[in-house]
Amino acid sequence: MIKRIVDFFGDEKYVNQRRRLFYLVLVVVVVADFLVHREHAQYLWDRLPGWSAAYGFGSCVLLIFVSKFLGHQGGLMRREDYYD
């Protein structure tokens, strides 16, 4: 069972299936957000359907870009032969 899962996520021939699965999960998360009751929301943006999914996606993308910037431009990343 584990071998099949590792092959699914690591093999190039399953790229289209992985992409479809990813989009299906995104749609399910956004649709599930429409089913949440929002009568106790404190802020305006908490009442917007799909806000949690958009905020989570935006935060993830921002985190990736900031870490890439710090690694490449901030001098945190070193060459492969740094210790040689």
N, C-alpha and C positions, 0 to 999 in steps of 0.2 A: 504494500500500500504506500509506504513512504517513498519507495523508488519511483512509483508512478507520479507522485506529487512533485518530487524533485525533477523528474524528466519533463513534466508539464511546464514548470517554471524556468527550466534551464535550457530546453531544446528549442532551436530556431524554427522547427516545423510547426510549433504551436503558437506562433506569434499572433495570428488572427484570432484564435480562440481566446488567448489571454486578453487581447484588446476588447473583444466582445464582452468577456466576463467583467473587465474593468468598467466599461460603460454601463453594463447592467447594474453593477453595485452602486455606481454614482446615481443612476435613476432611482434605485430603490431607496437610497438615503434621502434624496430630495423629496420623493413622494411620501416617505415616512414622516418627514418634517411637516408636511401639510396636515397630518393626522393628530398633531400635538395640540392640546388645549392651551391657549395663551391668555387666560383671564388674569393670571397672577404675574404677568410680565411687568417689570418695572420701567423699562426703557422702550422708546418707540421702535428701535431696530429689533428688539426681541420679539415684537409682534409680527414682523415680516416673515412670511413663509419662505423657507430656503435660506434664511440668513445664517443659520448655524453651519450649513454645508459650505456656503460661500466664504464665510469667515475662516473656517478650518482650512479650506483649500488655499485661500490667500495667505494665511499664516504659514502654511507649509512651503509655499513658493517663496515667500519672503525669507524664511529661514534658510532655504537652500541658496538663494542668491547672496545673502549676507555671509554665509559660511564660505562660499566660493570666493567672494571678494576678499574676505580676511585671509583665506589661504593663499591666493595668488598675489594680490596687491599688498596685503598687510605683512607679508613676509613670514607667515606661519608655516608655509609648505616648503619643504626642502627637496633638492634634487635626489635622484635615486642613489647616486654615488657620493652622497654627503659624508658618510662615515669612512669611505675608502681612502 
